[in-house]
Amino acid sequence: MFNPAMFGVSPQQMEKAREVGQHLRMEIRKYRKQGRLEVRFFLINPGDQYDIGEPVDKLCDQLAWGFANMFDIKGKIVDVD
C-alpha cells in the first residue's frame, strides 16, 4: 500500500490532491518506437471552471525532477502554449 507520509505528504495535502480527480480524467498514449508519451487531461464536466493547466505544470515538474534525481537524465521542459 502507498504511504504518502514516506514522501513528506500530510493526510491533508493528500486529501487536497485527491480533489483533482473530482474534476479531471486523463488519457496516456505511449509511442514505444518513438520513445515518447502523451498525457492528456480533460475535464469531467466541460463547464467546470477548474484550471487544467495547473496539473499539467505540476506533472511536468515532477517528471523532470524524478528522472533527473533517479537516473541523472538532464533535459528541459518546452512550453508550447
C-alpha positions as MATLAB code, in Angstrom:
seq = 'MFNPAMFGVSPQQMEKAREVGQHLRMEIRKYRKQGRLEVRFFLINPGDQYDIGEPVDKLCDQLAWGFANMFDIKGKIVDVD';
ca = [
       0.000    0.000    0.000;
       1.167    3.523   -0.828;
       2.061    5.612    2.215;
       2.178    9.353    1.344;
       3.963   10.117    4.623;
       7.052    8.387    3.170;
       7.349   11.349    0.811;
       6.589   14.059    3.368;
       2.953   14.432    2.316;
       0.442   15.047    5.087;
      -3.036   13.477    5.057;
      -4.467   16.967    4.486;
      -2.242   17.502    1.439;
      -3.192   14.075    0.107;
      -6.893   14.845    0.500;
      -6.473   18.132   -1.367;
      -4.567   16.339   -4.125;
      -7.319   13.738   -4.447;
      -9.830   16.518   -5.150;
      -8.194   16.875   -8.573;
      -9.760   13.535   -9.508;
     -13.199   15.023   -8.982;
     -12.535   17.426  -11.861;
     -10.244   15.580  -14.262;
      -9.732   12.383  -16.160;
      -6.618   11.518  -18.122;
      -5.522    9.627  -21.176;
      -1.968    8.374  -21.674;
      -0.765    7.411  -25.133;
       2.554    5.675  -25.495;
       4.679    5.510  -28.622;
       7.365    2.994  -27.697;
       9.159    3.032  -31.048;
       9.385    6.827  -30.986;
      10.333    6.962  -27.308;
       7.569    9.356  -26.368;
       4.336    9.538  -24.469;
       1.443   11.951  -24.349;
      -0.578   12.674  -21.243;
      -3.851   14.439  -21.816;
      -6.036   15.754  -19.008;
      -9.659   16.580  -19.703;
     -12.477   17.952  -17.597;
     -15.174   15.537  -16.477;
     -17.634   18.402  -16.730;
     -16.710   20.678  -19.663;
     -18.472   23.612  -17.978;
     -16.237   23.334  -14.905;
     -14.000   26.339  -14.175;
     -11.101   24.170  -12.975;
      -7.620   25.314  -14.140;
      -6.473   22.342  -16.216;
      -3.031   23.902  -16.721;
      -2.063   23.542  -13.059;
      -1.853   19.720  -13.020;
      -0.027   19.849  -16.373;
       2.618   22.134  -14.873;
       2.939   20.002  -11.741;
       3.246   16.744  -13.678;
       5.961   18.229  -15.909;
       7.938   19.426  -12.914;
       7.583   16.106  -11.076;
       8.564   14.082  -14.138;
      11.637   16.202  -14.818;
      12.656   16.141  -11.140;
      12.161   12.379  -10.861;
      14.209   11.490  -13.935;
      16.961   13.937  -13.006;
      17.265   12.567   -9.476;
      16.721    8.873  -10.144;
      18.509    8.427  -13.471;
      20.652   11.574  -13.786;
      18.834   12.388  -17.035;
      19.110   16.066  -17.920;
      16.690   17.860  -20.167;
      14.272   20.732  -20.447;
      10.574   21.463  -20.383;
       9.392   23.250  -23.518;
       6.219   25.314  -23.096;
       4.435   25.358  -26.466;
       1.350   27.358  -25.421;
];
